[in-house]
Amino acid sequence: MKLPLLCAALLVLAGANASSLHREKRQSPATIRAKEKSTVDELCKGRGDEFFRLSTDGDCKEVYRCTRAGLKRIQCPEGLAFDVKQQTCLWRKNVNSCDLLEKPKKVLPKLVTDEPLCPVGQLACGNDDCLDSILFCDGVADCSDGSDENACTVGVDPNGAEVCDTSRCTLNEGCFCSPDGTLIPDGLEPEQTPQMITITFHGSVNVDNIGIFQDIFRDDRQNPNGCTAKGTFYVSHKYTNYSAVQELSRKGHEIGVFSITNNDDPDYWSYGDYETWRDEMSGARDIIELYANITGVIGLRAPQLRVGGNTQFVMMQDQEFVYDSSITAPLGRVPIWPYTLDYRMPHKCLGTSQNCPSQSHRIWEMVINELDLREDRKVDERLPGCHLLSSCTSIRSGEQFAAMLRSNFERHYTTNRAPLGLHFTAGWLSSNKDFTKELNKFIDEMQTKNDVYFLSNRQVLAWMENPTPSNDIRDFLEWKNDCDVKGLPYCSLPNACQLTTRELPGENFYLNTCMECPKNYPWLKDFTGNGFAL
């Protein structure tokens, strides 16, 4: 049996050692438990499963977690450091919390007390001030200590969404939920349900990756209904060739947005305000629709999958986005179906630093199910899953990749047939030729089955809104609409517009488009590129 590395890139070592409590002399776990039990108990009080440091000395790799057996030492692999804010190992250059012992604590409101502290309709801040309950978790700090915005997670938010009520949440009303997220829409049995597979990419579209897309979505690859396989491309603006985006759309692929700046600061997305999310996502859609000359962009994915809490979804509803595809469901025995956020998420918010929406929003979540990394689910030891294939660091060979693809297909196909999502960055495939070869083999193998379809997220959503049994799916109109290639390419020789923007001084960009060149390179606050002169 092969032993893959953990996807999270954490090396877990049993027990705690010397550096755990005294840097000057190493001690065994037994010595720590015997001599420092009171200190360990104090360290672990109220921490839950949070990782923390015992010292800021050293190389920033080592952290600890409290377990029933005592302290457990965790060490990042070579080249990585532990970010206590994000609670994970990252490349050392991206970690700026090495001077912190623990994740910063926030003042919490007093939502549950033995005796009421406030009149009916009000709640207590952390400093005992009383405010109207509607002000809690509204995105604005109203308590003087800011505590009204510090207890807003799923299931804690006092104004949070209710638990799924299937008698009130119906597809006729544009709502779908199930108690644990695993039920098939319309009560279909698995054997009646087509197995939908989505292949998605996020990032820029340009000459570096167009060949990869053409190789995967070849014209001779057809679904059982005679239509070619489709994918979804979440496009980031910088370095994107919009004539290539236009061609992808012409061939029936879905185009979504991945932001304008693709900012690499996780907090920029997790705690971005309404204006930030609107400018990044609605602005990106404006640029795509203008310079790729397409309409109907309805979905988005957040960079680094850093969900922006309720703020993101309020913006999406206001700006008439239909779905998000950024939230990851933890690996479970049975995968999760897409759902609307009218009711509470049916699974945990994966990641201690994630900012999942806690309130009710009329937005679809095309949830990302974690992939099972075991090559044989019946034999291999259970491992943490991974959400994006490009983040699965334990996959090191084409053989492993092929086994993982088939294992996860069987997991979906033999349980509830929830859509199987394969989410990539083009760079990951281009640097792993064996993986591209095995992905092509997998697609060809799947297309010999009469109930497996490679679809865009938009097509999956169309089926969710109108569940149709496999026997009747070949003539499903919503899928047929994207079947045929529409017309001829819009232009044979796109404009290569050499542009600058005052927002990025000293940088020059080429904007490839079949449309007229703008005056400036489109950017935040100037989505058309004609908003201001340099």
C-alpha positions as CSV (number, residue, x, y, z in Angstrom):
1,M,0.0,0.0,0.0
2,K,1.4,3.4,-0.9
3,L,1.4,6.1,1.8
4,P,0.6,9.5,0.4
5,L,1.6,12.7,2.1
6,L,-1.2,14.6,3.9
7,C,-2.9,17.1,1.6
8,A,-2.7,19.8,4.3
9,A,1.1,19.4,4.2
10,L,1.3,18.9,8.0
11,L,3.6,16.3,9.6
12,V,2.0,15.1,12.8
13,L,4.4,13.8,15.4
14,A,3.1,12.0,18.4
15,G,3.7,13.6,21.8
16,A,5.1,16.9,22.9
17,N,8.8,17.5,23.5
18,A,11.2,19.9,25.2
19,S,10.5,23.0,23.2
20,S,6.8,22.6,24.3
21,L,7.4,24.3,27.7
22,H,11.1,25.1,28.1
23,R,13.3,26.1,25.2
24,E,16.5,25.6,27.2
25,K,16.1,21.8,27.6
26,R,14.2,19.2,25.7
27,Q,11.8,16.9,27.6
28,S,9.8,13.8,26.7
29,P,6.0,13.8,26.5
30,A,5.9,11.7,29.6
31,T,8.0,14.3,31.6
32,I,5.8,17.1,30.4
33,R,2.6,15.3,31.5
34,A,4.1,14.5,34.9
35,K,5.8,17.8,35.8
36,E,3.8,20.3,33.9
37,K,0.3,19.0,33.9
38,S,-1.1,22.1,35.4
39,T,0.6,24.2,32.8
40,V,-0.7,22.0,30.0
41,D,-4.3,22.3,31.4
42,E,-3.9,26.0,31.5
43,L,-2.6,26.2,28.0
44,C,-5.5,24.1,26.7
45,K,-8.3,25.9,28.5
46,G,-10.9,27.0,26.0
47,R,-8.7,26.4,23.0
48,G,-10.7,23.6,21.3
49,D,-8.7,22.2,18.3
50,E,-6.8,25.5,17.5
51,F,-3.1,25.3,16.8
52,F,-0.8,27.6,18.8
53,R,2.9,28.2,19.4
54,L,4.8,27.9,22.7
55,S,7.5,30.3,21.6
56,T,8.2,32.7,18.7
57,D,11.8,31.5,18.6
58,G,12.9,29.1,15.9
59,D,11.9,28.7,12.3
60,C,8.1,29.2,12.6
61,K,7.4,25.6,11.6
62,E,6.4,24.2,15.0
63,V,2.9,24.5,16.6
64,Y,0.9,22.5,19.1
65,R,-2.7,21.4,19.5
66,C,-4.5,20.1,22.6
67,T,-5.9,16.6,22.5
68,R,-7.3,14.2,25.1
69,A,-3.9,12.6,25.3
70,G,-2.2,16.0,25.9
71,L,-0.2,18.3,23.6
72,K,0.5,17.2,20.1
73,R,3.4,18.7,18.2
74,I,2.9,19.7,14.6
75,Q,5.7,20.6,12.3
76,C,5.5,22.0,8.7
77,P,7.6,20.4,6.0
78,E,10.7,22.1,4.6
79,G,10.1,25.5,2.9
80,L,6.8,26.0,4.7
81,A,5.9,27.9,7.9
82,F,2.8,27.8,10.1
83,D,0.4,30.7,9.9
84,V,-1.5,30.8,13.2
85,K,-4.0,33.3,11.7
86,Q,-5.0,30.9,8.9
87,Q,-4.2,27.8,10.9
88,T,-2.3,26.0,8.2
89,C,1.2,25.6,6.7
90,L,2.0,28.0,3.9
91,W,5.1,29.0,1.9
92,R,7.4,30.9,4.3
93,K,7.3,34.1,2.3
94,N,3.5,34.2,2.7
95,V,3.4,33.9,6.5
96,N,3.5,37.2,8.5
97,S,2.4,35.8,11.8
98,C,5.6,34.2,13.1
99,D,5.7,36.7,15.9
100,L,2.3,35.6,17.2
101,L,1.8,32.7,19.7
102,E,-1.8,32.2,18.8
103,K,-4.6,33.3,16.6
104,P,-5.7,36.7,17.8
105,K,-8.7,36.6,20.1
106,K,-11.8,38.8,19.7
107,V,-14.2,40.1,22.3
108,L,-17.4,38.2,22.1
109,P,-20.9,39.4,22.8
110,K,-22.9,37.8,25.6
111,L,-25.6,36.0,23.6
112,V,-26.4,33.4,26.2
113,T,-26.5,34.3,29.9
114,D,-28.1,32.8,33.1
115,E,-30.1,35.9,33.6
116,P,-31.3,38.4,31.0
117,L,-28.9,41.3,30.6
118,C,-31.0,43.3,28.1
119,P,-34.7,44.0,27.3
120,V,-36.6,41.8,24.9
121,G,-35.4,42.4,21.3
122,Q,-31.9,43.4,22.4
123,L,-28.6,41.6,23.0
124,A,-25.6,42.3,25.2
125,C,-22.2,43.4,23.8
126,G,-19.1,42.0,25.4
127,N,-19.0,45.1,27.7
128,D,-22.7,44.6,28.8
129,D,-24.1,47.4,26.6
130,C,-27.4,46.5,25.1
131,L,-28.2,47.0,21.4
132,D,-31.1,45.9,19.1
133,S,-30.6,42.3,18.1
134,I,-31.0,43.2,14.4
135,L,-27.7,45.1,14.6
136,F,-25.7,42.0,15.4
137,C,-23.8,40.5,12.5
138,D,-24.9,43.2,10.0
139,G,-21.3,44.0,8.9
140,V,-21.1,47.2,10.9
141,A,-19.5,47.3,14.4
142,D,-22.1,48.9,16.6
143,C,-20.9,47.8,20.0
144,S,-18.1,50.0,21.3
145,D,-15.9,46.9,21.7
146,G,-16.9,45.6,18.2
147,S,-18.2,42.4,19.7
148,D,-21.5,42.5,17.8
149,E,-19.6,41.4,14.7
150,N,-17.4,38.7,16.4
151,A,-19.9,35.9,16.9
152,C,-21.3,35.5,13.4
153,T,-20.4,32.0,12.4
154,V,-22.9,29.4,11.0
155,G,-25.1,28.3,13.9
156,V,-23.9,31.1,16.2
157,D,-25.1,34.2,14.5
158,P,-28.2,35.4,16.4
159,N,-29.7,36.5,13.1
160,G,-28.6,33.4,11.3
161,A,-30.5,31.3,8.8
162,E,-32.8,28.6,10.1
163,V,-32.2,24.8,9.8
164,C,-33.5,23.3,6.5
165,D,-37.3,23.0,6.4
166,T,-38.2,20.9,3.3
167,S,-41.9,21.7,3.7
168,R,-41.1,25.4,3.1
169,C,-38.1,25.1,0.8
170,T,-39.2,23.9,-2.6
171,L,-37.7,23.9,-6.1
172,N,-40.9,25.6,-7.4
173,E,-39.9,28.6,-5.2
174,G,-36.3,28.4,-6.3
175,C,-35.2,26.9,-3.0
176,F,-33.4,23.6,-2.3
177,C,-32.1,22.1,0.9
178,S,-31.9,18.8,2.7
179,P,-31.1,18.1,6.4
180,D,-27.6,16.8,5.7
181,G,-27.2,17.9,2.1
182,T,-27.1,14.4,0.6
183,L,-30.7,14.0,-0.7
184,I,-31.2,13.9,-4.5
185,P,-33.6,16.6,-5.8
186,D,-37.2,15.7,-6.4
187,G,-36.7,12.4,-4.5
188,L,-35.1,10.6,-7.4
189,E,-33.4,7.3,-6.8
190,P,-29.6,7.1,-7.6
191,E,-30.4,4.8,-10.5
192,Q,-32.7,7.4,-12.0
193,T,-30.1,10.2,-11.6
194,P,-27.5,11.2,-14.3
195,Q,-24.0,11.3,-12.9
196,M,-22.8,14.8,-13.7
197,I,-19.1,15.6,-13.7
198,T,-17.9,19.2,-13.8
199,I,-14.4,20.2,-14.9
200,T,-13.6,23.8,-13.8
201,F,-10.6,26.1,-14.2
202,H,-9.9,29.4,-12.5
203,G,-7.4,32.1,-13.4
204,S,-6.5,33.9,-16.5
205,V,-7.1,32.5,-20.0
206,N,-4.3,33.1,-22.5
207,V,-1.8,31.5,-24.9
208,D,-0.2,29.6,-22.0
209,N,-3.3,27.5,-21.4
210,I,-5.6,27.6,-24.4
211,G,-3.9,24.4,-25.8
212,I,-4.7,22.6,-22.5
213,F,-8.4,23.5,-22.8
214,Q,-8.5,22.5,-26.4
215,D,-6.9,19.1,-25.6
216,I,-9.4,18.3,-22.8
217,F,-12.6,19.6,-24.5
218,R,-12.0,18.1,-27.9
219,D,-14.8,18.2,-30.4
220,D,-14.9,14.4,-30.7
221,R,-15.8,14.0,-27.0
222,Q,-19.5,13.7,-26.7
223,N,-22.0,13.1,-23.9
224,P,-24.7,10.5,-24.3
225,N,-27.1,13.2,-25.6
226,G,-24.7,13.9,-28.6
227,C,-23.4,17.2,-27.2
228,T,-19.7,17.8,-26.6
229,A,-18.3,17.9,-23.1
230,K,-18.6,21.3,-21.4
231,G,-16.6,23.1,-18.7
232,T,-16.7,26.2,-16.6
233,F,-13.9,28.9,-16.6
234,Y,-13.8,31.3,-13.7
235,V,-11.8,34.1,-15.3
236,S,-9.4,36.6,-13.6
237,H,-8.7,39.8,-15.5
238,K,-5.0,40.3,-15.5
239,Y,-3.2,38.7,-18.5
240,T,-6.5,37.3,-19.9
241,N,-7.0,37.1,-23.7
242,Y,-10.7,38.1,-24.1
243,S,-10.9,36.9,-27.7
244,A,-10.0,33.4,-26.3
245,V,-12.7,33.8,-23.6
246,Q,-15.2,34.7,-26.4
247,E,-14.2,31.6,-28.3
248,L,-14.7,29.3,-25.2
249,S,-18.2,30.8,-24.8
250,R,-19.0,30.4,-28.5
251,K,-18.3,26.6,-28.1
252,G,-20.8,26.4,-25.2
253,H,-18.5,26.5,-22.2
254,E,-19.6,28.6,-19.2
255,I,-17.7,31.7,-18.3
256,G,-17.7,32.9,-14.6
257,V,-15.7,35.4,-12.7
258,F,-12.7,35.1,-10.5
259,S,-12.1,38.8,-9.7
260,I,-10.1,41.6,-11.3
261,T,-7.0,41.7,-9.1
262,N,-6.8,38.1,-7.9
263,N,-5.3,39.7,-4.7
264,D,-3.1,37.2,-2.8
265,D,-4.0,38.5,0.7
266,P,-6.5,36.0,2.2
267,D,-8.0,38.7,4.5
268,Y,-8.7,40.9,1.6
269,W,-11.4,38.4,0.6
270,S,-12.4,36.9,3.9
271,Y,-13.1,40.4,5.4
272,G,-13.5,42.5,2.4
273,D,-16.3,45.1,2.5
274,Y,-19.3,45.3,0.2
275,E,-17.6,47.7,-2.2
276,T,-14.5,45.5,-2.5
277,W,-16.6,42.5,-3.4
278,R,-18.8,44.5,-5.8
279,D,-15.9,46.1,-7.6
280,E,-13.9,42.9,-7.9
281,M,-16.7,40.6,-9.0
282,S,-19.4,42.7,-10.7
283,G,-16.5,44.8,-12.2
284,A,-14.9,41.6,-13.6
285,R,-18.2,40.6,-15.1
286,D,-18.5,44.0,-16.8
287,I,-15.1,43.6,-18.3
288,I,-15.8,40.1,-19.5
289,E,-19.1,41.1,-21.1
290,L,-17.6,44.2,-22.7
291,Y,-14.3,42.8,-24.1
292,A,-15.4,39.1,-24.7
293,N,-18.7,40.3,-26.0
294,I,-20.8,37.8,-24.1
295,T,-23.7,37.9,-21.7
296,G,-25.2,35.5,-19.1
297,V,-22.3,35.5,-16.6
298,I,-24.1,34.2,-13.5
299,G,-21.5,32.5,-11.3
300,L,-18.3,33.4,-9.4
301,R,-15.5,31.7,-7.4
302,A,-13.5,33.5,-4.7
303,P,-9.7,33.6,-5.1
304,Q,-8.0,31.1,-2.8
305,L,-11.6,29.9,-2.0
306,R,-11.7,32.6,0.7
307,V,-15.4,33.1,1.2
308,G,-16.4,36.7,2.2
309,G,-19.1,35.8,4.7
310,N,-22.6,37.4,4.5
311,T,-21.1,40.5,2.8
312,Q,-20.2,38.5,-0.3
313,F,-23.6,37.0,-0.7
314,V,-25.5,40.2,0.0
315,M,-23.5,41.7,-2.9
316,M,-24.2,38.7,-5.1
317,Q,-27.9,39.0,-4.6
318,D,-27.9,42.8,-5.2
319,Q,-25.8,42.4,-8.4
320,E,-28.0,39.5,-9.6
321,F,-25.4,36.7,-9.5
322,V,-27.1,33.3,-9.4
323,Y,-24.5,31.1,-7.7
324,D,-21.2,30.9,-5.9
325,S,-18.7,28.0,-6.2
326,S,-16.2,28.7,-3.3
327,I,-17.5,26.8,-0.3
328,T,-15.9,23.4,0.4
329,A,-17.8,20.5,2.1
330,P,-15.6,18.3,4.3
331,L,-15.0,14.8,3.1
332,G,-17.8,12.5,4.3
333,R,-19.1,9.1,3.5
334,V,-21.7,10.5,1.1
335,P,-21.0,13.7,-1.0
336,I,-23.1,16.9,-0.8
337,W,-25.5,18.1,-3.5
338,P,-25.6,21.8,-4.5
339,Y,-28.1,23.8,-2.3
340,T,-29.5,27.3,-1.9
341,L,-28.5,29.5,1.0
342,D,-32.1,30.2,2.0
343,Y,-31.4,27.9,5.0
344,R,-28.4,27.1,7.0
345,M,-25.5,25.3,5.3
346,P,-25.9,21.5,5.7
347,H,-22.3,20.9,6.5
348,K,-19.5,22.4,8.6
349,C,-17.6,25.5,7.4
350,L,-14.4,23.8,6.4
351,G,-11.3,25.6,7.8
352,T,-10.8,27.5,11.0
353,S,-10.2,30.8,9.1
354,Q,-13.1,30.5,6.6
355,N,-15.9,33.1,6.7
356,C,-18.9,31.2,5.6
357,P,-22.3,32.9,5.2
358,S,-24.4,32.5,8.3
359,Q,-27.6,34.3,7.2
360,S,-30.2,33.6,4.6
361,H,-29.5,34.5,1.0
362,R,-31.3,33.5,-2.2
363,I,-28.1,32.3,-3.8
364,W,-27.2,28.8,-5.1
365,E,-24.0,27.2,-3.7
366,M,-22.3,24.9,-6.2
367,V,-20.5,23.3,-3.3
368,I,-17.0,21.8,-3.8
369,N,-16.9,18.3,-2.3
370,E,-13.5,17.4,-0.9
371,L,-11.8,14.6,-2.8
372,D,-10.9,11.4,-1.2
373,L,-7.1,10.9,-1.7
374,R,-7.1,7.2,-0.9
375,E,-6.3,5.0,-3.9
376,D,-8.5,2.2,-2.4
377,R,-11.2,3.5,-0.1
378,K,-11.8,0.0,1.2
379,V,-8.3,-0.7,2.3
380,D,-6.3,2.5,2.8
381,E,-6.2,4.4,6.0
382,R,-8.6,7.4,6.0
383,L,-6.8,10.7,5.1
384,P,-7.9,14.4,5.0
385,G,-9.5,15.3,1.7
386,C,-8.5,18.1,-0.6
387,H,-10.7,20.6,-2.5
388,L,-8.8,21.6,-5.5
389,L,-6.7,19.0,-7.4
390,S,-3.9,21.6,-7.7
391,S,-3.7,21.6,-3.8
392,C,-3.5,17.8,-3.5
393,T,0.3,17.7,-2.8
394,S,0.2,14.0,-2.0
395,I,-0.6,13.2,-5.7
396,R,2.9,12.7,-7.2
397,S,2.4,10.4,-10.1
398,G,0.1,9.8,-13.0
399,E,-0.8,6.4,-11.6
400,Q,-1.9,7.9,-8.2
401,F,-3.9,10.6,-10.0
402,A,-5.7,8.0,-12.2
403,A,-6.5,5.9,-9.1
404,M,-7.8,8.9,-7.2
405,L,-10.1,10.0,-10.1
406,R,-11.7,6.6,-10.4
407,S,-12.0,6.1,-6.7
408,N,-13.9,9.4,-6.3
409,F,-16.1,8.7,-9.3
410,E,-17.1,5.4,-7.7
411,R,-17.8,7.2,-4.4
412,H,-20.3,9.5,-6.1
413,Y,-21.7,7.0,-8.6
414,T,-22.4,4.3,-6.1
415,T,-23.9,6.5,-3.4
416,N,-26.2,9.5,-4.2
417,R,-24.7,10.6,-7.5
418,A,-24.0,14.2,-6.4
419,P,-22.1,16.1,-9.1
420,L,-18.4,15.2,-9.1
421,G,-16.3,18.3,-9.3
422,L,-12.8,18.3,-10.7
423,H,-11.3,21.7,-10.1
424,F,-8.0,22.8,-11.6
425,T,-5.6,25.5,-12.4
426,A,-4.2,25.2,-15.9
427,G,-0.6,25.7,-14.6
428,W,-0.9,22.5,-12.5
429,L,-1.9,20.4,-15.5
430,S,0.7,22.0,-17.8
431,S,3.5,21.2,-15.3
432,N,2.3,17.6,-14.9
433,K,1.9,16.1,-18.3
434,D,1.2,12.6,-16.9
435,F,-1.8,14.1,-15.1
436,T,-3.2,15.6,-18.3
437,K,-2.7,12.2,-20.0
438,E,-4.6,10.4,-17.3
439,L,-7.4,13.0,-17.2
440,N,-7.9,12.4,-20.9
441,K,-8.1,8.7,-20.4
442,F,-10.6,9.1,-17.5
443,I,-12.8,11.4,-19.7
444,D,-12.8,8.9,-22.6
445,E,-13.6,6.0,-20.2
446,M,-16.5,7.9,-18.6
447,Q,-18.0,8.8,-21.9
448,T,-18.6,5.1,-22.7
449,K,-21.2,5.1,-20.0
450,N,-24.8,6.1,-21.0
451,D,-25.6,8.0,-17.8
452,V,-22.4,10.1,-17.2
453,Y,-22.3,13.7,-18.5
454,F,-19.5,16.3,-18.5
455,L,-21.2,19.6,-17.9
456,S,-20.7,23.2,-16.8
457,N,-21.9,24.4,-13.4
458,R,-24.6,26.4,-15.2
459,Q,-25.9,23.1,-16.8
460,V,-25.8,21.3,-13.4
461,L,-27.9,24.2,-11.9
462,A,-30.4,24.0,-14.8
463,W,-30.9,20.3,-13.9
464,M,-31.2,21.1,-10.2
465,E,-34.0,23.5,-11.0
466,N,-35.7,20.9,-13.2
467,P,-34.6,17.4,-12.1
468,T,-35.1,15.0,-15.0
469,P,-34.5,11.2,-14.8
470,S,-31.7,9.7,-16.8
471,N,-34.1,7.9,-19.2
472,D,-35.5,11.3,-20.3
473,I,-32.3,13.4,-20.1
474,R,-31.1,13.0,-23.7
475,D,-33.7,15.6,-24.8
476,F,-33.3,17.9,-21.8
477,L,-33.7,21.3,-23.4
478,E,-31.5,23.2,-21.0
479,W,-28.5,21.1,-21.9
480,K,-29.3,21.1,-25.6
481,N,-29.2,24.9,-25.6
482,D,-25.4,24.8,-25.1
483,C,-25.0,21.9,-27.5
484,D,-24.2,23.5,-30.8
485,V,-21.2,25.8,-31.5
486,K,-22.7,29.2,-32.2
487,G,-21.7,30.7,-35.6
488,L,-18.1,31.4,-36.7
489,P,-15.3,32.9,-34.6
490,Y,-16.1,36.6,-34.0
491,C,-12.7,37.7,-35.5
492,S,-9.7,36.0,-37.0
493,L,-7.2,38.6,-35.9
494,P,-8.0,40.2,-32.4
495,N,-6.8,43.6,-31.5
496,A,-3.7,43.5,-29.3
497,C,-4.2,46.7,-27.3
498,Q,-1.1,47.9,-25.5
499,L,-2.4,49.7,-22.4
500,T,-1.5,51.2,-19.1
501,T,-3.5,52.3,-16.0
502,R,-2.6,54.8,-13.4
503,E,-3.6,52.2,-10.8
504,L,-0.6,50.1,-11.7
505,P,2.1,52.6,-12.5
506,G,5.1,51.3,-14.5
507,E,3.3,48.3,-15.8
508,N,2.3,47.7,-19.4
509,F,-0.5,45.3,-20.5
510,Y,-1.8,43.7,-23.7
511,L,-5.6,43.4,-23.9
512,N,-6.5,41.0,-26.7
513,T,-10.0,41.5,-27.8
514,C,-12.2,41.4,-30.9
515,M,-13.7,44.6,-29.7
516,E,-12.4,48.2,-29.9
517,C,-9.4,49.0,-27.8
518,P,-10.1,51.2,-24.7
519,K,-8.0,54.2,-23.7
520,N,-6.7,52.5,-20.5
521,Y,-6.2,49.0,-19.2
522,P,-9.5,48.2,-17.4
523,W,-9.1,48.0,-13.6
524,L,-10.9,48.7,-10.4
525,K,-13.1,51.8,-10.6
526,D,-12.6,51.9,-14.4
527,F,-14.1,48.7,-15.7
528,T,-14.5,50.0,-19.3
529,G,-11.0,51.4,-19.5
530,N,-12.4,54.7,-20.7
531,G,-13.3,56.2,-17.2
532,F,-10.3,58.5,-16.8
533,A,-7.3,59.6,-18.8
534,L,-3.7,59.1,-17.7
